[in-house]
């Protein structure tokens, strides 16, 4: 057994020795970059487990693990309310985005109508507009809709969800995938008497798991981390998501850095869980969808 382990170490050393110097340098740079990228995350977790005195000092590791920091941050920041708001906002936004993106992408990919390519090109051009440029026009729009319509928009779900249901990127991604579906499948469906909606439901959607996975992950992260827009359209904690709750808690916590870091880690846990369970599918989805190349 010892001789086998020694042989494996010898073979590993020989394989490293056979690597070109350029490859070794590339690996070293990648390892260094990974360590630099992971250090803030490590520091956040370490600080969240420290006492207040240690967190305000220069220690890198806690002398004792203070898990009560998470319970204190949860209670003082009212994270239960904010997380529940974020869950509802994210689910509603994601459902609406998938619905409208699928219908629009299918129309651009499979239905011939006057000006189709021009309209699609104009939509794509809006991707070059920074999101912050549109925040004031969107705010004026939802305020106007709240005045003329029967539904109140400010401090309500419509203002927090509807503006994000129309995603040009999602439409583009799905449209690129839909155009790759063979025309023979549509011709066969037409022979069987299926129309566009039946073909979309029975053929296109089951084949579109790859781009759907990309949209779900990216849209979830975007909706969960939204800060500027919820701050603008809400003035009551009862409607604000967890990102705004964390922002408010940082102001309230003052010098309690350990509680700040505990709150920050609580907020990112859902994103970490989502990425942990969908990492393989997300990577495969990118390589098989219109994002590659």
N, C-alpha and C positions, 0 to 999 in steps of 0.2 A: 504493500500500500504506500509506504514511504517512497519506494523507488518510482512508483507511478506518479506521485505528486512532484517528485524532483524532476522527472522527465517532462511533465507538463510545464513546469516553470522554465526548464531549459528551452523547450520549444517556443514558449511565449517570448523569452528573451531573444531567441534567434529571429522570430518574426518581427520583433521591434527593431532589431539590428538591421534587418533587410529593408526596412522602410526608408525611402528617400528622405534626405534632410528636410526638403521642402514640406513633405507630409507631416513630419514631426513638428515642425514649426507651426503648421496650420492647426494641428491638434492642440498644441500648447496655447495658441491664441484663442481657440474656441473654448478651451477649459477656463482660461482666464476670463473671457467674456461671460461665460456661464456663472462663474463665481461672483463677478461684479454685479450681474443682473440679479442673482439670488440673495446678495447680502442685505438689501433693504427689507426683503421679506423675512429673512432670518432675524434681523434686528427688531422688526415689528413683533414677532412672536416672543423673542427673548425679553423685550421690554414689557410686553403685556403680562409676563409672569413675575415681574420684579415688584418689590415693595416701592413705595413712593420715594424713599430716600435713595434707593439704588437707581431708580429710573432717572432721577435728577442728577445723578453722578455720572461717572465715566465707565462704569462696568459694562462688560459685553455679555456676561452670563449671570443669571440670578443665583444667589446663594441658596435660596429656597423657592419652590414653585408656589406662587400665590394664585391658585385657580379662582379664588373668590373675586379676583378683579373682573372676571367675565360676568359673574352674577351681579356685581355692583354696577358695572357698565350697562348691563341689560335693564336693570331696574331704573337707574337714574336717567337713562336716555329714552325710555319708553320704546325700546326696540320692537317689542311685540306689536304695537300699533303700526309703527313705520314699516316693518317687514310685511305685515298683512296687507298694507296699502300697496307696497311694491309688488307683491305677488299678484294682486288683482290687476294692477296697471299693466304688468308684464304679460299676463295671460290674455287680457283683452286686446292689447296692442298686437301681440304676436298672432292671435287668431284673425284679427282684421287685416293685418299685413299679408298673411298667407292667402287669405281669400281674394283680396283685390289684386295681389301680385300674380296669382295663378290665372285669374281671368284676363288681366291685361296682357300678360306674357303670351298666353295662348292666342289671343286676338292678333298680336303682332307677329306671331310665328306661323299661324295656320289660316287666318282669315284674310282674304284680299278685300281691301277697301281703299277709296281714294285718299292719297296723302299718307298712307301708312308709314312708309319709310321716312318721310319728312318729319312726321310727328315723333317717330321713334328717335330720330337724330336730335330733334329739339329736346326731348326728354333726357337723352344722354348728356347733352351740353349742360344741363343743370347740375350735373355731378361736379362741375368745376366751381360752382358757387359755394363759398364757405357757409357752413350751417349757421354761424352766428349772424351772417348778413340777413338771413330770413327770419330771425327771431322776432323783430319788431313788426314786420308785415303780418306774420302769423298771429301775434298777440292782438293786433288791431282787428284782424279777421275774426278771431274767436270772440272778442269783445262785441263786435258788431252783430255776430250771429246770436249772441246771448241777448242782445237788445231787441232784435226783430223776431226771434223765434220763441216757441213755448218752453224751451229747455234752457236752463241756466248753464252757462259754460264755465265761467270762472268759479273756482272752488267746487268743481264737479268733474266727473269722469270724462265727459266729452273733451274738455280742454287738455286733459292729461294723456289721452289715448288717440283721438281721431287724427291729429296732425302727423302722427308717426305711422299711420296705417298705409300711407302711400309711399313706398320705398322704391326709388328709381333703380337702385342697385339690385334689389330683389327681382324686379321686373326684368332687368337686363340679364341677370344670371339664369332665371328660368327660361326666358326667351331663347337664349343661346343653347340651352339644353333641349328645349322642345324642337328646335330646328334640326337637331340631330336624329330625331325619331324618324325612321324610314316612312316614306309616303305610302309604301305598300300596306302598312298597317292601317292607315286611314282609309285607303281604298277598300281593303277587306271589310272594315267596319261599316263603310257605306253600303257595300253589297249586302251585308247582314241587316241593313235598315237602321243603323246607329247614326245619330246626328252628332253635332259637335259636343254637346254636353255629355252624351253617353260615351263618346270616344275619350273625352277628357277624364271622366270619372273612372272608366273601366280599363283604359289602356295607358293614358299619359301619366296620371297620378301614381299608379303602382310602379312605374319605371323611374319616377323622379325622387326617389329617396335620397340620392346623393346631394342635389342642390337644396332639398328641404333641410337636410342636416346642417348645411352651411348657414342657411337663413335663420334657423332656430337658434343656433349658438350665437351668431353675431347679433341678432336682434335681441336676444335675452340679455346679453352683456350691455348693449346700448340702452335698453329700457331700464335695466337695474341700476346703471350708473348715471342716469340722467340727473342733472343738478340745476343748470341754469333755467331751463324751461319750467320745471315744477316750482322753483322759487318765484318765477314771474307770475304764474297763473294761480297760485294758491297763497293764502295768508293765514290758513288755519292748520294746526298740526293734524287735525282729523283727516286731511286730504293729502298730506305730504308723504313722499316715499322715503325709503331708508337712507338714501344718499343725502337728502336734505336733513333728515334726523341726525345723521352723523356730523354734518356741517354745523348744525346748531349745538350738538353736544360738545364739539371741540371748543366752541366759545364758552360754554358753561363750565367745562371741566377745568379751565384755567391752567394751572401748573401740574395737574394730575396726569402726567404723561403716560403712566402705566394704564390708566383707564382709557385714555385716548386710543392707545394701541390695541387694547382689548376690544374696544368698540369697532375699530377699523377691521380687525380680524373677523369679528362676528359678521360684518357686512359682506366680506368677500367669500365667506364659506360657501354660499350657494353657487357662486361662479366656479369655485374650485371643485365642488362636487360635480357640477355639470360637465366641466372639462375633463375630470377624471374618468367619468363613465362614458364620455363620447369622444375621447381623444382619438382612438383608432378609427372610428367611423368618420370623424371630422377630417382627419388627414386623408383618408381614402376618398371622401367626398370632394375635397379640393383637387385631388389628382385626377378625378374622373369627370369633373364638371368644367364649366367654362372659365373657371379661375386660372386653370393651368395653361401656360403658353400664351 
